[in-house]
Amino acid sequence: MTKVLGVDDKQIMRDSVGSTLQRAGFAVVTACDGPAALLALTKHRPQVVLTDLKMPEMDGLGLLTQIKTVDEQVPVVLMTAFGTVAEAVKAMKNGAFDFIQKPFEGDHLVITIKRAEEHHRLLQENAALKISQQPVEAEAILIGQSPLMRQVAQQIQLGTVDFGPITT
């Protein structure tokens, strides 16, 4: 189940967003401000963060910057009732996945979070593929570059090789 961290200084907004996303099948964790969100981020490891732009202590752009230092792959969606084009552009340049204007329809919110979740999944899948395609260190000691030898080297790297019974 996809975990979403919802951050807003207004309890009614946290409750509304939380219930909308829970009905859509997401697990929701909430925080009332930026510092609490950073604690929740490290504790709960959400796949998506949804945060208000205007908050005391740390605004949404400051939170976005902090989140990207902790986990640069987690998509952050900013929401605000007072957004401007300049703020939206700044948010996107700072790494926001999307920027939505309050009030918004529940369906629009769910679609945006699903897109962000898919983006996160694809980033993780891409990173895993890059790792799996890196040259195997064992190739340096293996003689031969045939497809079979490459497969053996990859199995050794992944720890999935079964040599069967060893006889001397």
N, C-alpha and C positions, 0 to 999 in steps of 0.2 A: 504494500500500500504506500502510495506517495505521501511524503510528509511535507507539509507547508507550514512555514513560520509566518504568522500574521502579526504585524507590528503597527499599533496605533495608540495614541495617547487617550483616545476616547473609548471607554468600555463598551458603549452601545455599538460602535463601529466594529470593534474586535468580535463582539458577540454575533453581529449580523454576518460579517464575512466568514467567521468560523462556522456558523450553522449552514450557510450556503455551500461552503466547500465540503463540509462533512456529509451533507445530503448528496453531493456529487461523488462521494467515495474517497475523499482525501482524509488523511489523518492531519489534524490541525493542532499546532502549538502556538500560543500567543504570548506576546510581550507588550508591555505598556510604554517602553521607550527604547532608545538606542542601546544603552548599557545592558539592559535586561535582554535585549535581542541578541547581543553578542554572546552573552552567557548561554542563552538557549541554542544559539548556532553551534557552539562547541559541544554542548551536552546532547542535543537531539539530532544533529547532522541532517537538516531538512534538505530536500531536493529542490525546493523553490522557496524564496523569501518574497513576501508581499508587504511593503511598508508604506506608511504615510509619508508625505514629503515634509509637512509642517508639524514639528514636534519640539517640545522643550528639551533642553540639555544637548541633544544631538539631532539635527534634522535628517531627513531621509537621504540627502546627498552625502552627508558625513557618514551615515551608517553604511551606505553603499560602498564608500571608499574603504571603511574598516572591514566590511564583509569580504571584499575582494582581496584583502591582505591575508585573511584567514582561509578562504576557499574561493579561488578565482573562477571556478567552474559553476558555482551555484548561481542560477539566474535570479536576478532581483527585479521585481516589478514594483514601480513606484506608483502611488495613487495620491491624488490631491483634488481638493475642491477649488483651489486657487492657482492652478497651474497656468503657466505661460508657455509660449512656444520656445522662448529662450531657455526656460528651466528644463523643458523636455529635451531640447538639443543638448544641454549641458549634461543631463542625466544619461543620455545615450552615449555621449562621448566618454563619460566616466564608467561605462560598462553596464548600464541598466539594460535589461532584456526588453522591457516595455514600460510605457507610461500611460496610465489610464486616469480619466477624469471622473471625479465624483460629481453627482451621483451616477452610478452605473447599474446596468441590469445584471442580475445574478448570472444569466446565461453568458453575458460578455465576460464576466469575471472568470467563470469556469473555463471557457474557451481559452482565455489568455493564460490561465494557470496550466491547462493541459498542453498548450504550445510550449510554455516554459519548461515543463517537465520533460517533454519530448526532446527539447533542445539539450537539456542536462543529460538525458540518457544517451543521446548521440555523441556528446562530448566525451562521456565516460567510455563508450564503446570505441570511439576513435582512439582514445589514449591506450586502451587495452590492445587494440590492433597494432598500434605503433610499437608497443613493447614486445608483442609477439613476433613482429617482423624484424626486430633488431638482430644483428648477427649473433649467432650462438658462440659463446666463448669456447665451447668445447671444440669448435671447428679448427681452432689453432693446433689442437693436439691430435685431431682425427686425420687420418690419411685418406684422401679422396674427397671429391666434391659431387659424387653422384647423388641423384635424388634420394636414393635409399639412405646414404650416409647423412644427408641433410635432415631427413626424417628422424633418424636415430639421434642426431645431435639435438633436434628440437624436443624430442621426447625426454632426453636427459635433462634439458633445461627446465621443462615443465614438470619433471619428476613423475612422468607417467610411463616410463620404460620398465618393462618386466623382462629381466634376463632369464627367467626360469631357473631351474636348479643349476648350480655351478658345480662342475666336476673338474677334478684335477688329474 
